[in-house]
Amino acid sequence: MSLFLGKIHYWLFNKILWFEKLEDQIITLAKEEGFNIEDLRKDIEGKYGGKLPKKPLEELIDTDNIHGWLQSQIHSAERRMAAWTKLLIDADEKNYDKLEKIYVNQGIIAAKEINAEDEVPETPEKIFNCINDYILDGMPCDRVNEVVVKDENIIEWKQRICVHIDIWEEVGCKVEYFYDLRNTWIKSFVTELNNNYEYIIEDTGIKTIKRR
């Protein structure tokens, strides 16, 4: 079966697994806030699909529809995230600050994982690539992000399309929450990964990693 799978499929699979770890942290917050986790989990997973079993990709993926299977898992994970996010913020707007803290902490943890296993990324492009090893932005064929400037001190990119808005609006949660929280994650991730660089979002929407 592994003959059908390439590096890109494992790369996407690992990104989904990381996103589900983030989901676990948010569910823990919901439990701390007094939600009935078991009933809510049953309802949310009934609507949007459950988390992936703890099995290798080879045992899970539909080899007759590799692209479709991966895309389905991405959409399922993102719908569940939107649902939990909506529940928490609708219950109390102050929960947004608690969500931010989770994203900050998860950004730091991810960066520490990289720095523990590899050399610290020393160029903007390498940091950009590290970000994309974690965040979900649809399928590679969607080509969501387009790099517009790149040299040894800076990388800038713009978002060509939004692959998230339909998912979040379907669940009834503002997609702005998704982007704001993810930008919080990226900022903490970049700072922890290499403090010589910073992540900035321009008023034009251009996103930048540049040397301080």
C-alpha positions in Angstrom: 0.0 0.0 0.0 2.9 2.4 0.8 3.7 2.3 -3.0 0.7 4.5 -3.5 1.8 7.1 -0.9 4.4 9.8 -1.3 6.1 12.3 1.1 3.4 14.9 0.5 0.7 12.5 1.8 2.5 11.9 5.0 3.2 15.6 5.3 -0.5 16.4 5.1 -1.4 13.5 7.4 1.1 14.9 10.1 -0.4 18.4 9.7 -3.9 16.9 10.4 -2.6 15.1 13.5 -1.1 18.3 14.8 -4.3 20.2 14.2 -6.1 17.4 16.2 -3.7 18.0 19.1 -4.6 21.6 19.1 -8.3 20.5 19.1 -7.6 18.4 22.2 -6.3 21.4 24.1 -9.4 23.4 23.2 -11.7 20.6 24.3 -9.8 20.6 27.6 -10.6 24.3 27.9 -14.2 23.5 27.2 -14.2 20.9 30.0 -12.6 23.4 32.4 -15.4 25.9 31.5 -18.0 23.4 32.6 -19.2 22.1 29.3 -20.6 18.5 29.0 -17.7 17.3 26.9 -19.0 13.8 26.1 -22.4 15.0 24.9 -20.9 17.8 22.8 -18.2 15.6 21.4 -20.8 13.0 20.3 -22.9 15.8 18.7 -19.9 17.5 16.9 -18.4 14.3 15.7 -21.8 13.1 14.6 -22.1 16.2 12.4 -18.6 16.6 11.1 -16.8 13.3 11.6 -14.5 12.0 14.4 -10.8 12.3 15.0 -8.4 9.9 13.3 -7.7 6.6 15.0 -4.2 6.3 16.4 -3.1 4.2 13.4 -0.5 4.6 10.6 -1.6 6.4 7.5 -1.3 3.2 5.5 -4.0 1.6 7.6 -6.4 4.5 7.3 -6.2 6.0 3.9 -8.4 5.1 1.0 -5.8 4.3 -1.7 -8.5 4.5 -4.4 -9.2 8.1 -3.5 -6.0 9.4 -1.7 -6.7 13.1 -2.5 -10.3 12.9 -1.6 -9.6 11.1 1.7 -7.0 13.6 2.8 -9.2 16.6 1.9 -12.1 15.1 3.8 -10.0 14.7 6.9 -8.8 18.3 6.7 -12.4 19.6 6.3 -13.6 17.4 9.2 -10.9 18.6 11.5 -11.5 22.2 10.7 -15.3 21.9 11.1 -14.8 20.4 14.6 -12.4 23.2 15.5 -14.9 25.8 14.3 -17.6 24.1 16.4 -15.6 24.1 19.6 -14.4 27.6 19.0 -18.0 28.8 18.5 -19.2 27.1 21.6 -16.6 28.7 23.8 -16.9 32.2 22.5 -20.7 32.1 22.4 -20.7 31.1 26.0 -18.4 33.9 27.1 -16.4 36.3 25.0 -13.6 36.2 27.6 -12.9 32.7 26.4 -11.3 34.2 23.3 -8.4 35.3 25.5 -8.0 31.7 26.8 -8.1 30.4 23.2 -5.3 32.8 22.4 -3.2 31.5 25.2 -3.6 27.9 23.9 -2.5 29.0 20.4 0.5 30.9 21.8 1.5 27.9 23.8 1.1 25.4 20.9 3.2 27.7 18.7 6.0 27.6 21.3 5.7 23.8 21.6 5.9 23.3 17.9 8.9 25.5 17.5 10.7 23.8 20.4 10.1 20.4 18.7 11.8 21.7 15.5 14.7 23.2 17.4 15.2 20.0 19.4 15.5 17.9 16.3 17.1 20.2 13.7 19.4 23.2 13.4 17.6 26.5 14.1 16.3 27.8 10.7 18.4 30.8 9.8 16.6 32.2 6.7 13.1 33.6 6.3 12.4 31.0 3.6 13.3 28.1 6.0 11.0 29.6 8.7 8.2 30.0 6.2 8.6 26.4 5.2 8.5 25.3 8.9 5.2 27.2 9.4 3.7 25.3 6.5 4.8 22.0 8.0 2.1 22.7 10.7 -0.7 24.9 9.5 -3.6 23.6 7.4 -4.4 25.7 4.3 -6.3 23.3 2.2 -4.6 21.0 -0.3 -1.3 21.8 -2.0 -3.1 22.1 -5.3 -5.2 24.9 -3.9 -2.0 27.1 -3.9 -3.4 29.3 -1.2 -0.3 31.4 -0.6 1.9 33.1 -3.1 5.4 34.4 -2.2 5.9 37.9 -3.6 9.3 38.9 -2.1 12.1 36.6 -1.0 15.8 37.3 0.0 18.1 36.5 2.8 16.5 39.0 5.2 12.8 38.8 4.4 10.0 36.8 2.8 6.6 38.2 2.0 3.5 36.3 0.8 -0.1 37.0 0.0 -3.2 34.8 0.2 -4.6 34.1 -3.2 -7.8 32.5 -2.0 -9.6 31.6 1.2 -10.3 27.9 1.7 -11.6 28.4 5.2 -14.6 30.7 5.0 -17.1 28.2 3.7 -16.2 25.8 6.4 -16.4 28.2 9.3 -19.6 29.9 8.0 -21.2 26.5 7.6 -20.6 25.9 11.3 -21.8 29.4 12.1 -18.5 30.7 13.4 -16.7 33.8 12.1 -13.7 32.9 10.0 -12.0 36.0 11.4 -11.5 34.0 14.7 -9.7 31.4 12.7 -7.3 33.8 11.1 -6.7 35.9 14.3 -6.0 32.8 16.4 -3.7 31.3 13.7 -1.8 34.5 13.4 -1.3 34.4 17.1 0.1 30.9 16.7 2.4 31.9 13.8 3.8 34.9 15.8 4.7 32.9 18.8 6.0 30.1 16.6 8.4 32.4 14.7 9.6 34.2 17.8 10.4 30.9 19.5 11.9 29.3 16.4 14.4 32.1 15.8 14.1 35.4 17.8 16.2 37.2 15.2 13.0 37.3 13.0 9.5 38.6 13.5 6.1 37.9 11.8 4.1 40.9 10.7 0.8 41.4 8.8 0.7 44.5 6.8 -2.5 46.6 6.3 -2.5 45.4 2.7 -2.8 41.8 4.0 0.7 40.9 3.0 2.3 38.6 5.5 6.0 39.1 6.3 8.8 37.3 8.1 11.8 39.6 8.4 15.0 40.0 10.3 14.6 42.3 13.3 
